[in-house]
Amino acid sequence: MKECAVECANKNKKCANKECRLWIRHKEDLNCSLIAIDRHGPMTLHQVGERLDLTYARIKQIQDIALEKIDKEEVRNELFVLADGTF
């Protein structure tokens, strides 16, 4: 876990560093996405949206785009392996 998240968790104090890329507007998780994940484990799209102040629909769009990129990357890797002749 990132140093600042560990410090906030140990002190049970919400993070004030809004410039951190892990900062979220959710006081119950001390404003830290790493703490949210540590405390709650896998979350629903609704829970993620609540923490990021986005709608379920927007979170779903972001997820779909990310999965599409992953699929494309896997296809590229497979093509590279085939073109290279190694497995």
Secondary structure per residue as TSV (DSSP state, phi and psi in degrees):
chain	resnum	aa	ss	phi	psi
A	1	M	-	360.0	145.6
A	2	K	-	-60.9	145.8
A	3	E	H	-52.8	-45.7
A	4	C	H	-67.2	-33.1
A	5	A	H	-67.0	-40.6
A	6	V	H	-63.2	-43.7
A	7	E	H	-62.1	-46.0
A	8	C	H	-63.8	-40.9
A	9	A	H	-65.4	-42.9
A	10	N	H	-64.5	-37.7
A	11	K	H	-88.0	-8.4
A	12	N	T	51.7	46.0
A	13	K	-	-125.1	133.1
A	14	K	-	-66.1	147.4
A	15	C	-	-73.3	135.3
A	16	A	-	-101.8	-5.1
A	17	N	-	-84.9	84.5
A	18	K	T	-69.3	-11.8
A	19	E	T	-81.3	-15.5
A	20	C	S	-66.2	136.2
A	21	R	T	-69.5	-12.0
A	22	L	T	-96.2	-3.1
A	23	W	B	-70.1	135.0
A	24	I	-	-132.6	155.5
A	25	R	S	-89.2	74.9
A	26	H	-	-150.9	93.2
A	27	K	G	-58.8	-33.9
A	28	E	G	-61.8	-25.5
A	29	D	G	-106.9	25.5
A	30	L	T	56.9	29.2
A	31	N	T	60.5	29.8
A	32	C	B	-132.9	126.0
A	33	S	H	-66.3	-32.8
A	34	L	H	-66.4	-38.8
A	35	I	H	-67.7	-39.0
A	36	A	H	-60.0	-45.1
A	37	I	H	-65.9	-42.3
A	38	D	H	-63.1	-41.0
A	39	R	H	-76.2	-37.0
A	40	H	H	-111.8	-14.4
A	41	G	-	67.0	-150.2
A	42	P	S	-57.9	138.6
A	43	M	-	-123.9	156.7
A	44	T	-	-75.8	165.6
A	45	L	H	-63.1	-33.2
A	46	H	H	-64.0	-43.0
A	47	Q	H	-65.2	-40.9
A	48	V	H	-64.2	-44.9
A	49	G	H	-59.3	-40.1
A	50	E	H	-61.9	-42.4
A	51	R	H	-71.9	-30.8
A	52	L	H	-97.7	2.2
A	53	D	T	59.1	42.8
A	54	L	-	-127.5	160.1
A	55	T	-	-78.1	161.0
A	56	Y	H	-56.3	-43.1
A	57	A	H	-60.8	-41.2
A	58	R	H	-68.1	-40.8
A	59	I	H	-61.4	-40.4
A	60	K	H	-62.8	-42.2
A	61	Q	H	-60.5	-45.0
A	62	I	H	-63.1	-42.0
A	63	Q	H	-61.8	-46.0
A	64	D	H	-61.6	-41.8
A	65	I	H	-63.5	-43.8
A	66	A	H	-63.2	-43.3
A	67	L	H	-65.5	-36.8
A	68	E	H	-63.9	-41.6
A	69	K	H	-64.1	-39.9
A	70	I	H	-63.1	-44.9
A	71	D	H	-59.9	-43.8
A	72	K	H	-63.3	-40.7
A	73	E	H	-64.6	-40.4
A	74	E	H	-64.0	-40.7
A	75	V	H	-64.3	-43.4
A	76	R	H	-59.8	-43.5
A	77	N	H	-63.6	-41.1
A	78	E	H	-63.7	-42.3
A	79	L	H	-64.5	-39.5
A	80	F	H	-63.0	-43.2
A	81	V	H	-63.1	-43.5
A	82	L	H	-66.4	-40.4
A	83	A	H	-68.5	-33.9
A	84	D	H	-75.2	-24.7
A	85	G	T	86.2	1.2
A	86	T	-	-109.1	161.0
A	87	F	-	-120.7	360.0
